[in-house]
Amino acid sequence: MHSQRSCTDCTLSCRHNMEIRENKFDADAFMLLWNAVWDGCPSREQVTAALAHSIYRAAVYDGDRIVGMARMIGDFGLCYYIKDVIVHPDYQGRGVGRMLIETMLTFIRTHGVPGTDIAVELCAMPDKMPFYAKFGFAANEAQRMRLMCRAEGMT
């Protein structure tokens, strides 16, 4: 159960009314946050498929309002990839991103092969790299490559 406190004496960084909800957000919430931060939201069908095939999703809610989200893809053995870390502009700088990344890393620590190291990767814009470095993420010599492949459907 989540306890809530009055925030009359708190600063803008207050997180007392915020809580993590695991594997709960839907395509509408995803698209709402995406459109608040980025352009070119994927189609509802793409988002629905992506959420269904993500191995883990976490969202931060302020009351009933979704204010941040992240999802993860991976194989439970060698590699996890953190995707779509999005924090609503009104909540950036208030600890929401930290809550999301800490939750993602806790999931990995508790869902991998015990006693092994697992690669955790993400893609970050240059201005966000210092944020991720606080958690131990570091750039390497590999360059991200991308191909947008047109899906034609099942044959």
Sequence and secondary structure as in RCSB ss.txt:
>XXXX:A:sequence
MHSQRSCTDCTLSCRHNMEIRENKFDADAFMLLWNAVWDGCPSREQVTAALAHSIYRAAVYDGDRIVGMARMIGD
FGLCYYIKDVIVHPDYQGRGVGRMLIETMLTFIRTHGVPGTDIAVELCAMPDKMPFYAKFGFAANEAQRMRLMCR
AEGMT
>XXXX:A:secstr
       TT  TT  TTEEEEES   HHHHHHHHHHH SS   HHHHHHHHHH SEEEEEEETTEEEEEEEEEE 
SSSEEEEEEEEE GGGTTTTHHHHHHHHHHHHHHHSS TT   EEEE   GGGHHHHHTTT    S         
     
